[in-house]
Amino acid sequence: MEMQIEERGFLKKLDFNLIFVILALNIIGLINLFSATHDPETVGINRLFTMQMVWFSGGWILFFLVTLIDYKVFLKMAYPLYVINVIFLIVVDLIGNIAYGAQRWLDLGFFKYQPSETMKLVIALVLAKVLAEKSPISGLGLKELAMPVFLTLIPFGLTVSQPDLGTAMMIASVAGSMLLFVGIRKTILISLIITGILIIPLAWNFGLKEYQKNRVLTFIDPNRDPQGAGYNSIQSKIAVGSGKFFGKGFRNGTQSQLDFLPERHTDFIYSVLSEEHGFVGSFTVFTLFIILLLIGIKIASQARDKYGALLVVGCLSIIFWHMFVNIGMVIGMLPIVGIPLPIMSYGGSGMLTTFVCLGIISSVSARRYIF
């Protein structure tokens, strides 16, 4: 694997604004997770918090390693990584661990690997390669769209079958963002939108499972099943609203500390933040994510080539859609779909994938200079 570390001034080429924002989210995330996983009956540091420290440490190591690698190396690795990840998705469907009614993980002993998480990054890599090679100035036509759509549909279908509609939609959203960035011919784009609208009734009647329909109906009216499907949404909104402006204070949130808030260390970590640190804390984190995205957009605009720009757009779209959907669902603006908040939520596969994404953005940034 080629390493571009021969230049003495390499450290000067690092985007320290990017690193600072990631580190700030890192620190806030650890403090928030410590509170979310705190058990007053347990002496010492919680096991989940300890594991998160391990994931963060591994994440930062990956970040700097990926930064040192010329991002063009991923151009050569895109198709092999895609094939390997698709194979893992098939293996998960056959022998994967079942939890919460879904079959999404491979038990590696020391680590539960979720291939659909890494697939989000892999789809960004492979589409960046395809679109960099074939993307006419007039916009993508049916011929140019065939390969990207085909490459997206395979992991999308395998992920839906787990079933994990939330992650499948993330894969589709990343692909869609990259296609829109390159540009789709207006006639085709309008046709796709109309087709999508017409498919909605068919998807509702024949595509969605009963529990998925309940999620949508509960999103519209959580009080239709306050002790069942609507419970998570109701408790999350109570936690967010009760934090008011300054919050209840560190480890003083009643919803989180008294176990009213479910999955508070993963899907609803932003609810914990909002309850304990109020509007000030939640807005600070939201602002940091926006700054991170703006830094990424600037890096994409300054990339040395089209492939680098597309890589950054793909990685940014992963972070953006996770942030958008997670915050949207915890404040009741979107259905509960089990999407974690990048850097903040507990989890190994998601955490490491996020840091690899950030490392790729950093790699493109460091090589935007010709000399």
Residue frames as qw, qx, qy, qz and C-alpha x, y, z in Angstrom:
[[0.000, 0.888, 0.460, 0.000, 0.00, 0.00, 0.00],
 [0.448, 0.475, -0.017, 0.757, 1.49, 3.30, -1.10],
 [0.393, -0.750, -0.343, 0.406, 2.28, 5.82, 1.59],
 [0.336, 0.743, 0.072, 0.575, 2.79, 9.46, 0.78],
 [0.566, -0.806, -0.103, 0.144, 4.92, 10.40, 3.78],
 [0.748, 0.115, 0.034, 0.653, 8.14, 11.34, 2.08],
 [0.135, 0.733, 0.083, 0.661, 7.44, 15.08, 2.23],
 [0.368, -0.030, -0.563, 0.739, 8.95, 16.77, 5.26],
 [0.197, -0.053, 0.163, -0.965, 6.18, 19.33, 5.42],
 [0.319, -0.312, -0.839, -0.311, 3.38, 16.74, 5.55],
 [0.234, -0.499, -0.680, 0.484, 2.18, 17.82, 9.01],
 [0.023, 0.333, 0.023, -0.943, 1.82, 21.36, 7.72],
 [0.280, -0.039, -0.628, -0.725, -0.59, 20.08, 5.09],
 [0.176, -0.395, -0.886, 0.165, -2.98, 18.61, 7.65],
 [0.244, -0.581, -0.261, -0.731, -6.23, 20.50, 8.12],
 [0.229, -0.035, -0.733, 0.639, -6.07, 21.23, 11.84],
 [0.450, -0.055, 0.094, -0.887, -9.47, 22.92, 11.74],
 [0.769, -0.030, -0.514, -0.379, -10.91, 19.54, 10.71],
 [0.558, 0.019, -0.746, 0.361, -8.97, 17.76, 13.46],
 [0.047, -0.091, 0.478, -0.872, -10.04, 20.31, 16.09],
 [0.626, -0.084, -0.089, -0.771, -13.75, 19.95, 15.26],
 [0.778, -0.024, -0.616, -0.123, -13.53, 16.13, 15.34],
 [0.396, 0.064, -0.696, 0.596, -11.69, 16.28, 18.67],
 [0.284, -0.130, 0.286, -0.906, -14.31, 18.64, 20.12],
 [0.783, -0.078, -0.265, -0.558, -17.13, 16.27, 19.11],
 [0.669, 0.112, -0.709, 0.195, -15.00, 13.41, 20.44],
 [0.143, 0.109, -0.633, 0.753, -14.65, 14.94, 23.92],
 [0.513, -0.073, 0.141, -0.843, -18.31, 15.98, 24.16],
 [0.787, 0.026, -0.490, -0.375, -19.35, 12.53, 22.97],
 [0.537, 0.068, -0.763, 0.353, -17.28, 10.75, 25.62],
 [0.104, -0.076, 0.511, -0.850, -18.58, 12.99, 28.43],
 [0.646, -0.004, -0.072, -0.760, -22.15, 12.46, 27.23],
 [0.764, 0.051, -0.620, -0.168, -21.72, 8.70, 26.86],
 [0.268, 0.126, -0.766, 0.570, -20.22, 8.45, 30.36],
 [0.381, -0.011, 0.376, -0.845, -23.42, 9.96, 31.71],
 [0.738, 0.104, -0.295, -0.598, -25.66, 7.83, 29.49],
 [0.764, 0.081, -0.640, 0.010, -23.98, 4.58, 30.58],
 [0.013, -0.401, 0.636, -0.659, -23.48, 5.54, 34.23],
 [0.703, -0.394, -0.561, -0.190, -24.88, 3.09, 36.77],
 [0.268, -0.725, 0.347, -0.532, -24.86, 4.41, 40.36],
 [0.899, -0.347, 0.199, -0.178, -24.84, 0.83, 41.70],
 [0.910, 0.250, -0.050, 0.327, -21.65, -0.04, 39.81],
 [0.443, -0.786, 0.207, 0.378, -18.24, 0.94, 41.16],
 [0.450, -0.285, 0.556, 0.638, -15.74, 2.23, 38.59],
 [0.273, 0.405, -0.366, -0.792, -16.06, 2.98, 34.89],
 [0.808, 0.289, 0.326, -0.397, -18.85, 1.30, 32.93],
 [0.648, -0.050, 0.668, 0.363, -17.81, -1.43, 30.48],
 [0.501, 0.730, 0.427, 0.184, -19.57, 0.30, 27.56],
 [0.002, 0.986, -0.134, -0.097, -17.64, 3.50, 28.23],
 [0.526, -0.527, 0.592, 0.309, -14.38, 1.55, 28.38],
 [0.641, 0.282, 0.639, 0.318, -15.17, -0.09, 25.04],
 [0.328, 0.916, 0.227, 0.050, -16.02, 3.29, 23.54],
 [0.250, -0.855, 0.377, 0.254, -12.57, 4.54, 24.59],
 [0.608, -0.148, 0.695, 0.353, -11.12, 1.57, 22.70],
 [0.525, 0.632, 0.526, 0.218, -13.17, 2.40, 19.59],
 [0.082, 0.993, -0.006, -0.089, -12.15, 6.05, 19.77],
 [0.423, -0.650, 0.537, 0.332, -8.48, 5.14, 20.14],
 [0.592, 0.132, 0.713, 0.352, -8.73, 2.77, 17.19],
 [0.375, 0.839, 0.393, 0.040, -10.64, 5.42, 15.26],
 [0.054, -0.948, 0.218, 0.224, -7.92, 8.05, 15.70],
 [0.510, -0.365, 0.682, 0.376, -5.23, 5.54, 14.69],
 [0.541, 0.452, 0.660, 0.261, -7.23, 4.76, 11.54],
 [0.190, 0.955, 0.175, -0.146, -7.75, 8.48, 10.89],
 [0.146, -0.829, 0.433, 0.322, -4.03, 9.23, 10.79],
 [0.543, -0.116, 0.766, 0.325, -3.14, 6.02, 8.93],
 [0.487, 0.642, 0.574, 0.145, -5.72, 6.76, 6.22],
 [0.074, 0.968, -0.035, -0.238, -4.51, 10.38, 6.07],
 [0.345, -0.600, 0.608, 0.388, -1.00, 9.10, 5.30],
 [0.537, 0.194, 0.768, 0.292, -2.31, 6.94, 2.45],
 [0.112, 0.171, -0.396, -0.895, -2.72, 8.60, -0.93],
 [0.597, 0.278, 0.446, -0.606, -6.48, 8.58, -1.50],
 [0.587, 0.460, -0.461, -0.481, -5.89, 7.31, -5.05],
 [0.001, 0.210, -0.973, 0.097, -5.02, 3.95, -3.48],
 [0.469, 0.264, 0.664, -0.519, -8.75, 3.58, -2.76],
 [0.571, 0.505, -0.266, -0.591, -9.35, 3.89, -6.50],
 [0.390, 0.334, -0.846, -0.142, -7.57, 0.55, -6.97],
 [0.024, -0.001, 0.920, -0.391, -9.24, -1.03, -3.94],
 [0.492, 0.063, 0.111, -0.861, -12.83, 0.05, -4.70],
 [0.760, 0.089, -0.442, -0.469, -14.09, -3.02, -6.59],
 [0.511, 0.073, -0.823, 0.238, -12.33, -5.66, -4.41],
 [0.072, 0.004, 0.611, -0.788, -13.68, -3.98, -1.25],
 [0.605, 0.059, -0.072, -0.790, -17.15, -3.88, -2.80],
 [0.723, 0.072, -0.645, -0.237, -17.11, -7.59, -3.64],
 [0.338, 0.052, -0.801, 0.491, -15.79, -8.52, -0.16],
 [0.247, 0.019, 0.436, -0.865, -18.43, -6.41, 1.57],
 [0.701, 0.055, -0.277, -0.655, -21.25, -7.88, -0.54],
 [0.623, 0.057, -0.779, 0.050, -20.01, -11.37, 0.37],
 [0.104, 0.010, -0.700, 0.706, -20.11, -10.40, 4.06],
 [0.494, 0.030, 0.116, -0.861, -23.69, -9.14, 3.63],
 [0.750, 0.054, -0.536, -0.384, -24.66, -12.49, 2.11],
 [0.464, 0.055, -0.805, 0.366, -22.94, -14.37, 4.96],
 [0.178, -0.038, 0.486, -0.855, -24.83, -12.21, 7.49],
 [0.677, 0.025, -0.154, -0.719, -28.13, -13.16, 5.85],
 [0.760, 0.074, -0.634, -0.124, -27.16, -16.83, 6.18],
 [0.723, -0.231, -0.559, 0.333, -25.47, -17.16, 9.59],
 [0.099, 0.497, -0.228, 0.831, -25.46, -13.70, 11.18],
 [0.136, -0.215, -0.742, 0.620, -26.35, -12.99, 14.81],
 [0.213, -0.632, -0.558, -0.493, -30.00, -12.14, 15.44],
 [0.235, -0.315, -0.511, 0.765, -30.80, -9.28, 17.84],
 [0.237, 0.430, 0.222, -0.843, -33.87, -7.05, 18.17],
 [0.688, 0.503, 0.456, -0.257, -35.58, -9.08, 15.44],
 [0.525, 0.804, -0.234, -0.151, -32.87, -8.39, 12.85],
 [0.911, -0.097, 0.219, 0.336, -29.93, -10.39, 11.49],
 [0.284, 0.951, -0.083, 0.088, -27.20, -7.77, 11.00],
 [0.226, -0.819, 0.524, -0.059, -23.98, -8.83, 12.77],
 [0.844, 0.229, -0.467, 0.131, -21.14, -11.31, 12.39],
 [0.664, -0.725, 0.176, -0.046, -19.73, -12.43, 15.74],
 [0.612, 0.596, -0.450, 0.259, -15.93, -12.30, 15.44],
 [0.725, -0.232, -0.506, 0.406, -15.44, -13.16, 19.12],
 [0.373, -0.314, -0.261, 0.833, -13.85, -9.92, 20.30],
 [0.136, 0.317, -0.100, -0.933, -16.04, -7.77, 18.06],
 [0.483, 0.523, 0.694, -0.105, -19.46, -7.86, 16.41],
 [0.148, -0.210, 0.449, 0.856, -19.01, -6.68, 12.84],
 [0.464, 0.637, 0.495, -0.368, -21.92, -5.10, 10.96],
 [0.489, 0.093, 0.559, 0.663, -21.17, -5.26, 7.21],
 [0.171, 0.809, 0.499, 0.258, -23.99, -2.86, 6.33],
 [0.287, -0.892, -0.019, 0.349, -22.13, -0.14, 8.27],
 [0.411, -0.439, 0.497, 0.626, -18.94, -0.46, 6.23],
 [0.447, 0.456, 0.675, 0.371, -21.03, -0.83, 3.07],
 [0.087, 0.952, 0.241, -0.167, -21.95, 2.87, 3.33],
 [0.233, -0.765, 0.404, 0.444, -18.28, 3.76, 2.93],
 [0.487, -0.059, 0.763, 0.422, -17.61, 1.12, 0.28],
 [0.406, 0.705, 0.568, 0.127, -20.51, 2.37, -1.87],
 [0.007, 0.959, -0.055, -0.277, -18.96, 5.86, -1.67],
 [0.384, -0.520, 0.619, 0.445, -15.59, 4.48, -2.82],
 [0.473, 0.192, 0.782, 0.357, -16.93, 2.47, -5.73],
 [0.301, 0.841, 0.449, 0.015, -19.30, 5.19, -6.96],
 [0.130, -0.873, 0.225, 0.412, -16.52, 7.77, -6.75],
 [0.410, -0.265, 0.728, 0.483, -14.47, 5.55, -9.08],
 [0.396, 0.482, 0.742, 0.243, -17.35, 4.98, -11.51],
 [0.143, 0.927, 0.330, -0.108, -18.56, 8.59, -11.60],
 [0.252, -0.754, 0.327, 0.511, -15.04, 10.04, -11.91],
 [0.370, -0.120, 0.761, 0.520, -14.53, 7.97, -15.03],
 [0.040, 0.395, 0.740, 0.543, -17.97, 8.43, -16.62],
 [0.022, -0.721, -0.521, 0.457, -19.85, 11.65, -15.91],
 [0.369, 0.470, 0.402, 0.694, -20.58, 13.83, -18.96],
 [0.080, -0.028, -0.162, 0.983, -20.89, 17.60, -18.64],
 [0.410, -0.246, -0.403, -0.780, -24.53, 17.43, -19.81],
 [0.617, -0.281, 0.434, -0.593, -25.40, 15.26, -16.80],
 [0.245, -0.129, 0.961, 0.001, -25.90, 11.56, -16.25],
 [0.629, 0.105, -0.358, -0.682, -28.20, 9.82, -18.70],
 [0.932, -0.144, 0.091, -0.319, -29.78, 6.37, -18.47],
 [0.843, 0.350, -0.354, 0.205, -26.64, 4.76, -19.86],
 [0.247, 0.512, -0.543, 0.618, -24.37, 6.42, -17.26],
 [0.550, -0.414, 0.335, -0.644, -26.85, 5.74, -14.43],
 [0.902, 0.006, -0.362, -0.234, -27.09, 2.00, -15.12],
 [0.657, 0.186, -0.607, 0.406, -23.85, 0.95, -13.42],
 [0.034, -0.296, 0.510, -0.807, -24.14, 3.18, -10.28],
 [0.706, -0.193, 0.055, -0.679, -27.77, 2.13, -9.75],
 [0.885, 0.057, -0.456, -0.080, -26.90, -1.56, -10.21],
 [0.478, 0.242, -0.628, 0.565, -24.00, -1.34, -7.76],
 [0.254, -0.266, 0.397, -0.841, -26.29, 0.36, -5.21],
 [0.780, -0.140, -0.181, -0.583, -29.27, -1.98, -5.57],
 [0.733, 0.071, -0.667, 0.115, -27.29, -5.12, -4.61],
 [0.280, 0.023, -0.675, 0.682, -26.24, -4.01, -1.09],
 [0.407, -0.139, 0.105, -0.897, -29.53, -2.12, -0.70],
 [0.795, -0.100, -0.398, -0.447, -31.53, -5.30, -1.29],
 [0.655, 0.019, -0.690, 0.306, -29.30, -7.44, 0.94],
 [0.079, 0.102, -0.515, 0.847, -29.57, -4.92, 3.77],
 [0.575, -0.152, -0.068, -0.801, -33.37, -4.63, 3.45],
 [0.792, -0.066, -0.568, -0.214, -33.61, -8.43, 3.76],
 [0.301, 0.240, -0.744, 0.546, -31.90, -8.44, 7.20],
 [0.254, 0.795, 0.364, 0.413, -34.28, -6.48, 7.76],
 [0.395, -0.508, -0.136, 0.754, -32.59, -3.11, 8.25],
 [0.339, 0.789, 0.430, 0.279, -34.52, -0.53, 6.26],
 [0.213, -0.952, 0.020, 0.217, -32.83, 2.40, 8.05],
 [0.468, -0.510, 0.522, 0.497, -29.29, 1.42, 7.02],
 [0.522, 0.365, 0.657, 0.404, -30.51, 0.45, 3.54],
 [0.171, 0.935, 0.299, 0.082, -31.94, 3.97, 3.14],
 [0.339, -0.822, 0.268, 0.372, -28.58, 5.37, 4.28],
 [0.555, -0.102, 0.642, 0.519, -26.82, 3.43, 1.52],
 [0.360, 0.659, 0.572, 0.330, -29.34, 4.73, -1.02],
 [0.079, -0.978, -0.138, 0.138, -29.03, 8.29, 0.33],
 [0.449, -0.592, 0.424, 0.518, -25.23, 8.26, 0.00],
 [0.473, 0.187, 0.684, 0.523, -25.52, 7.01, -3.58],
 [0.188, 0.832, 0.500, 0.151, -28.26, 9.54, -4.38],
 [0.232, -0.905, 0.035, 0.354, -26.22, 12.43, -2.95],
 [0.448, -0.378, 0.551, 0.594, -23.23, 11.54, -5.11],
 [0.384, 0.437, 0.693, 0.424, -25.36, 11.20, -8.25],
 [0.046, 0.937, 0.346, -0.008, -26.98, 14.58, -7.63],
 [0.367, -0.748, 0.230, 0.504, -23.57, 16.13, -7.03],
 [0.416, -0.075, 0.655, 0.626, -22.37, 14.94, -10.43],
 [0.364, 0.354, -0.091, -0.857, -25.67, 15.91, -12.03],
 [0.387, 0.287, 0.872, 0.084, -28.57, 14.01, -13.57],
 [0.015, -0.198, -0.505, -0.840, -30.32, 15.18, -16.72],
 [0.338, 0.013, 0.308, -0.889, -33.47, 17.12, -15.82],
 [0.704, 0.027, -0.380, -0.599, -35.85, 14.95, -17.82],
 [0.636, 0.004, -0.763, 0.115, -34.55, 11.79, -16.14],
 [0.106, 0.035, -0.636, 0.763, -34.56, 13.40, -12.68],
 [0.505, -0.006, 0.089, -0.858, -38.19, 14.53, -13.06],
 [0.751, 0.029, -0.552, -0.362, -39.15, 11.07, -14.32],
 [0.471, 0.040, -0.792, 0.387, -37.45, 9.45, -11.32],
 [0.148, -0.031, 0.479, -0.865, -39.28, 11.76, -8.90],
 [0.665, 0.019, -0.146, -0.732, -42.66, 11.03, -10.49],
 [0.711, 0.062, -0.694, -0.091, -41.90, 7.28, -10.49],
 [0.247, 0.080, -0.745, 0.615, -40.92, 7.45, -6.83],
 [0.396, -0.021, 0.282, -0.873, -44.19, 9.16, -5.92],
 [0.763, 0.060, -0.345, -0.544, -46.20, 6.56, -7.82],
 [0.602, 0.121, -0.776, 0.144, -44.29, 3.69, -6.15],
 [0.145, -0.300, 0.577, -0.746, -45.07, 4.90, -2.61],
 [0.768, -0.109, 0.139, -0.616, -48.56, 3.27, -2.43],
 [0.882, 0.190, -0.424, -0.080, -47.16, 0.00, -3.80],
 [0.372, 0.355, -0.683, 0.519, -44.27, 0.07, -1.31],
 [0.395, -0.286, 0.444, -0.752, -46.72, 0.72, 1.53],
 [0.863, -0.007, 0.055, -0.502, -49.05, -2.14, 0.61],
 [0.973, 0.179, -0.147, 0.002, -46.55, -4.75, -0.56],
 [0.562, 0.532, -0.442, 0.453, -43.01, -3.68, 0.44],
 [0.137, -0.530, 0.516, -0.659, -43.17, -2.62, 4.08],
 [0.410, -0.188, -0.872, 0.188, -43.55, -5.09, 6.92],
 [0.385, -0.752, -0.500, -0.189, -46.19, -4.50, 9.57],
 [0.561, -0.602, -0.209, 0.529, -43.73, -3.17, 12.17],
 [0.352, 0.002, 0.239, 0.905, -42.33, -0.73, 9.58],
 [0.141, -0.603, -0.499, -0.606, -45.84, 0.56, 8.85],
 [0.526, -0.727, -0.417, 0.143, -46.36, 0.98, 12.58],
 [0.515, -0.295, -0.035, 0.804, -43.22, 3.11, 12.78],
 [0.102, 0.278, 0.359, 0.885, -44.58, 5.47, 10.14],
 [0.376, -0.664, -0.513, -0.392, -48.05, 5.65, 11.72],
 [0.610, -0.608, -0.334, 0.383, -46.53, 6.14, 15.15],
 [0.402, -0.032, 0.076, 0.912, -44.32, 8.91, 13.80],
 [0.131, -0.482, -0.395, -0.771, -47.48, 10.71, 12.63],
 [0.577, -0.594, -0.013, -0.561, -49.24, 10.08, 15.96],
 [0.284, 0.318, -0.823, 0.374, -47.01, 8.65, 18.76],
 [0.402, -0.139, 0.554, -0.716, -49.96, 8.62, 21.18],
 [0.797, 0.078, -0.332, -0.499, -51.74, 5.92, 19.18],
 [0.918, -0.127, -0.358, 0.116, -49.53, 3.40, 21.04],
 [0.115, -0.878, 0.318, -0.339, -47.83, 5.25, 23.93],
 [0.689, -0.513, 0.503, -0.100, -46.67, 2.10, 25.72],
 [0.876, 0.149, 0.414, 0.199, -45.57, 0.29, 22.57],
 [0.650, 0.418, 0.274, 0.572, -44.39, 1.62, 19.23],
 [0.079, 0.875, 0.098, 0.468, -44.77, 5.25, 20.30],
 [0.695, -0.673, -0.123, 0.221, -42.90, 4.90, 23.60],
 [0.684, -0.081, 0.109, 0.717, -39.41, 5.69, 22.29],
 [0.209, 0.544, 0.273, 0.765, -40.52, 8.81, 20.44],
 [0.406, -0.826, -0.263, -0.291, -42.54, 10.14, 23.38],
 [0.737, -0.576, -0.056, 0.348, -39.75, 9.59, 25.92],
 [0.598, 0.120, 0.168, 0.774, -37.18, 11.14, 23.61],
 [0.036, 0.673, 0.260, 0.692, -39.24, 14.29, 23.09],
 [0.577, -0.790, -0.198, -0.054, -39.84, 14.55, 26.84],
 [0.752, -0.330, 0.029, 0.570, -36.08, 14.33, 27.42],
 [0.416, 0.333, 0.231, 0.814, -35.27, 16.94, 24.77],
 [0.168, -0.753, -0.295, -0.564, -37.98, 19.35, 25.92],
 [0.657, -0.717, -0.221, 0.075, -37.26, 19.01, 29.63],
 [0.697, -0.064, -0.043, 0.713, -33.67, 20.16, 29.13],
 [0.025, 0.957, 0.231, -0.176, -34.91, 23.68, 28.28],
 [0.326, 0.918, -0.209, 0.086, -32.11, 26.23, 27.75],
 [0.010, -0.726, 0.660, -0.193, -29.24, 25.18, 30.03],
 [0.689, 0.067, -0.720, -0.051, -30.27, 21.58, 30.84],
 [0.771, -0.590, -0.122, -0.204, -30.57, 19.68, 34.09],
 [0.255, -0.776, 0.572, -0.076, -26.84, 19.17, 34.50],
 [0.415, 0.408, -0.811, -0.060, -24.36, 16.36, 34.04],
 [0.309, -0.071, -0.938, 0.140, -25.87, 13.01, 35.15],
 [0.205, 0.208, 0.548, -0.784, -29.00, 14.78, 36.39],
 [0.454, 0.055, -0.468, -0.756, -31.32, 13.87, 33.53],
 [0.616, -0.054, 0.593, -0.516, -34.38, 12.03, 34.86],
 [0.848, 0.378, -0.070, -0.364, -35.33, 10.39, 31.57],
 [0.617, 0.513, -0.591, 0.086, -31.86, 8.94, 31.02],
 [0.023, 0.419, -0.776, 0.471, -30.72, 8.23, 34.58],
 [0.571, -0.030, 0.599, -0.560, -34.03, 6.60, 35.60],
 [0.254, -0.028, 0.922, 0.290, -34.10, 4.37, 32.51],
 [0.506, 0.598, 0.423, -0.455, -37.17, 5.92, 30.89],
 [0.415, 0.745, -0.330, -0.406, -35.18, 6.67, 27.75],
 [0.944, 0.047, 0.315, 0.082, -34.45, 3.49, 25.71],
 [0.783, 0.332, 0.165, 0.499, -31.19, 2.89, 23.80],
 [0.119, -0.986, -0.027, 0.118, -29.83, 6.09, 25.35],
 [0.495, -0.581, 0.459, 0.455, -26.21, 5.17, 24.57],
 [0.436, 0.098, 0.698, 0.560, -26.84, 4.55, 20.85],
 [0.153, 0.581, 0.609, 0.518, -29.88, 5.85, 18.95],
 [0.228, -0.888, -0.330, -0.225, -30.96, 8.39, 21.57],
 [0.630, -0.203, -0.203, 0.722, -27.61, 9.76, 22.70],
 [0.106, 0.363, 0.140, 0.915, -28.63, 13.22, 21.44],
 [0.509, -0.667, -0.390, -0.379, -31.67, 13.07, 23.73],
 [0.724, -0.455, -0.293, 0.428, -29.34, 12.59, 26.71],
 [0.418, 0.079, 0.022, 0.905, -27.28, 15.56, 25.61],
 [0.152, -0.529, -0.308, -0.776, -30.37, 17.76, 25.18],
 [0.626, -0.656, -0.402, -0.129, -31.82, 16.81, 28.57],
 [0.713, -0.456, -0.192, 0.496, -28.62, 17.32, 30.57],
 [0.402, -0.234, 0.122, 0.877, -27.16, 20.30, 28.69],
 [0.259, 0.722, 0.387, -0.511, -30.26, 21.86, 27.19],
 [0.562, 0.813, 0.153, -0.002, -30.47, 23.98, 24.07],
 [0.062, -0.884, 0.445, 0.131, -26.93, 25.28, 24.67],
 [0.508, -0.356, 0.770, 0.147, -25.39, 21.80, 24.60],
 [0.675, 0.391, 0.623, 0.071, -27.46, 20.41, 21.74],
 [0.410, 0.908, 0.048, -0.072, -26.99, 23.54, 19.61],
 [0.209, -0.774, 0.561, 0.206, -23.22, 23.44, 20.25],
 [0.577, -0.091, 0.788, 0.193, -22.99, 19.87, 18.95],
 [0.581, 0.672, 0.460, 0.003, -25.24, 20.68, 15.99],
 [0.171, 0.954, -0.178, -0.167, -23.06, 23.69, 15.15],
 [0.376, -0.560, 0.698, 0.241, -19.89, 21.58, 15.33],
 [0.637, 0.248, 0.712, 0.160, -21.39, 19.13, 12.83],
 [0.439, 0.871, 0.217, -0.049, -22.30, 22.01, 10.50],
 [0.074, -0.870, 0.438, 0.214, -18.73, 23.38, 10.76],
 [0.559, -0.234, 0.766, 0.215, -17.39, 19.88, 10.02],
 [0.614, 0.538, 0.569, 0.101, -19.58, 19.67, 6.90],
 [0.257, 0.960, -0.017, -0.112, -18.55, 23.15, 5.74],
 [0.296, -0.682, 0.616, 0.260, -14.87, 22.28, 6.16],
 [0.616, 0.067, 0.762, 0.189, -15.50, 19.13, 4.12],
 [0.517, 0.778, 0.356, -0.012, -17.26, 21.07, 1.36],
 [0.046, 0.928, -0.310, -0.200, -14.29, 23.44, 1.16],
 [0.457, -0.410, 0.751, 0.242, -11.90, 20.47, 0.90],
 [0.638, 0.397, 0.651, 0.104, -14.03, 18.96, -1.89],
 [0.376, 0.914, 0.124, -0.085, -13.99, 22.24, -3.81],
 [0.024, -0.861, 0.492, 0.130, -10.18, 22.39, -3.54],
 [0.859, -0.118, 0.490, 0.092, -9.53, 18.72, -4.37],
 [0.185, -0.496, 0.609, 0.591, -6.81, 18.07, -6.92],
 [0.160, 0.032, -0.813, -0.559, -9.02, 15.89, -9.11],
 [0.621, -0.200, -0.279, -0.705, -12.60, 14.75, -9.64],
 [0.714, -0.148, -0.682, 0.052, -12.06, 11.46, -7.85],
 [0.305, -0.030, -0.573, 0.760, -10.88, 13.24, -4.71],
 [0.314, -0.111, 0.062, -0.941, -13.85, 15.62, -4.78],
 [0.723, -0.166, -0.465, -0.483, -16.29, 12.72, -5.19],
 [0.589, -0.083, -0.724, 0.350, -14.66, 10.79, -2.35],
 [0.053, -0.001, -0.447, 0.893, -15.12, 13.74, 0.00],
 [0.518, -0.108, -0.161, -0.833, -18.74, 14.23, -1.11],
 [0.727, -0.135, -0.645, -0.190, -19.46, 10.54, -0.50],
 [0.471, -0.108, -0.672, 0.561, -17.88, 10.57, 2.97],
 [0.117, -0.042, 0.241, -0.962, -19.60, 13.85, 3.88],
 [0.604, -0.172, -0.371, -0.685, -22.97, 12.49, 2.79],
 [0.631, -0.186, -0.740, 0.143, -22.54, 9.52, 5.17],
 [0.255, -0.148, -0.526, 0.797, -21.94, 11.89, 8.09],
 [0.265, -0.059, -0.055, -0.961, -24.66, 14.34, 7.01],
 [0.628, -0.214, -0.529, -0.530, -27.44, 11.80, 6.56],
 [0.559, -0.236, -0.724, 0.328, -26.65, 10.09, 9.86],
 [0.112, -0.121, -0.374, 0.912, -26.72, 13.44, 11.68],
 [0.367, -0.082, -0.242, -0.895, -29.87, 14.59, 9.87],
 [0.657, -0.241, -0.631, -0.335, -31.87, 11.38, 10.45],
 [0.502, -0.206, -0.697, 0.468, -30.70, 10.83, 14.04],
 [0.016, -0.123, -0.313, 0.942, -31.44, 14.37, 15.24],
 [0.440, -0.104, -0.364, -0.814, -34.67, 14.38, 13.23],
 [0.630, -0.272, -0.705, -0.179, -35.95, 11.20, 14.87],
 [0.406, -0.237, -0.652, 0.594, -35.05, 12.15, 18.46],
 [0.101, 0.188, 0.219, -0.952, -36.94, 15.45, 18.20],
 [0.450, 0.446, 0.698, -0.335, -39.95, 13.80, 16.52],
 [0.351, 0.636, -0.217, -0.653, -39.44, 15.17, 13.00],
 [0.512, 0.355, -0.712, -0.324, -38.64, 11.76, 11.45],
 [0.926, -0.221, -0.178, -0.249, -39.68, 8.14, 12.19],
 [0.528, -0.618, 0.582, -0.029, -37.54, 6.07, 14.58],
 [0.859, 0.441, -0.238, -0.102, -35.26, 4.00, 12.30],
 [0.882, -0.386, 0.148, 0.225, -32.30, 3.14, 14.53],
 [0.620, 0.617, -0.091, 0.477, -29.65, 5.39, 12.96],
 [0.637, -0.513, -0.212, 0.535, -26.76, 6.35, 15.32],
 [0.081, 0.995, -0.048, -0.038, -25.23, 9.82, 15.61],
 [0.763, 0.434, -0.261, 0.402, -21.67, 9.89, 14.20],
 [0.324, 0.438, -0.504, 0.670, -18.85, 10.13, 16.79],
 [0.400, -0.400, 0.333, -0.754, -21.41, 10.54, 19.61],
 [0.899, -0.147, -0.030, -0.411, -23.24, 7.19, 19.68],
 [0.537, -0.440, 0.720, -0.005, -21.75, 4.01, 21.15],
 [0.909, 0.343, 0.203, -0.119, -20.67, 1.36, 18.63],
 [0.584, -0.405, 0.524, 0.469, -17.60, -0.20, 17.05],
 [0.536, 0.359, 0.607, 0.463, -18.46, -0.68, 13.36],
 [0.149, 0.917, 0.331, 0.166, -20.08, 2.74, 13.04],
 [0.355, -0.879, 0.152, 0.279, -17.31, 4.52, 14.96],
 [0.574, -0.297, 0.548, 0.532, -14.46, 3.00, 12.96],
 [0.451, 0.548, 0.574, 0.408, -16.27, 3.58, 9.66],
 [0.001, -0.981, -0.192, 0.010, -16.82, 7.25, 10.57],
 [0.403, -0.766, 0.328, 0.379, -13.14, 7.77, 11.36],
 [0.578, 0.050, 0.615, 0.534, -12.07, 6.11, 8.11],
 [0.281, 0.812, 0.448, 0.246, -14.43, 8.52, 6.31],
 [0.187, -0.972, 0.041, 0.137, -12.85, 11.44, 8.13],
 [0.591, -0.442, 0.485, 0.469, -9.38, 10.07, 7.35],
 [0.539, 0.408, 0.568, 0.470, -10.22, 9.95, 3.64],
 [0.088, 0.961, 0.230, 0.124, -11.41, 13.58, 3.77],
 [0.421, -0.822, 0.264, 0.279, -8.14, 14.47, 5.55],
 [0.666, -0.083, 0.553, 0.493, -6.12, 12.57, 2.92],
 [0.407, 0.695, 0.441, 0.396, -7.76, 14.51, 0.08],
 [0.150, -0.987, -0.051, 0.021, -7.18, 17.75, 1.98],
 [0.570, -0.621, 0.371, 0.390, -3.46, 17.02, 2.55],
 [0.547, 0.014, 0.615, 0.568, -2.95, 16.34, -1.18],
 [0.337, 0.863, 0.373, -0.052, -4.78, 19.32, -2.58],
 [0.077, -0.874, 0.328, 0.349, -1.39, 20.98, -2.89],
 [0.849, 0.503, -0.147, 0.073, 0.67, 20.16, -5.98],
 [0.524, 0.463, -0.473, 0.536, 3.92, 21.25, -4.31]]
